[in-house]
Amino acid sequence: MQKQAACVGKWIPAMCIEGVICPFVCEQLGWPMRPWLGRDGVASHLAKMWPDHPPRYIRTEIDGRKHNVLHYFIPHPQAATVTQLALRKRQSA
């Protein structure tokens, strides 16, 4: 998702990741589809990847009706690398 200019630096609805992006990426890479929910699901892994940006509910209009929809933040690739290095440094200290 970080290679897609439209996604980088934005909050992406979970339903888009679950229904479109995740199946497309798995198909491209030849990976079996993983469950979305659960302790070992894709959603829990996404939430752990960027602790500085936990998933949040954002009011979104869908088909003329407003809903609270869960969104995940997709950081810039360089910023994500710096965050991961800082996290590892804190854990090893």
Number of C-alpha atoms within 10 A of each C-alpha: 16 14 9 8 10 10 15 16 14 14 18 20 18 21 12 11 19 16 11 11 14 17 16 14 14 13 12 9 9 9 10 9 13 12 12 17 12 10 10 11 12 17 18 14 14 16 16 12 14 18 12 12 14 13 21 16 14 15 12 15 11 9 6 7 7 10 12 11 16 16 21 21 21 20 19 16 14 9 11 16 12 11 17 14 12 11 14 11 10 9 8 6 5
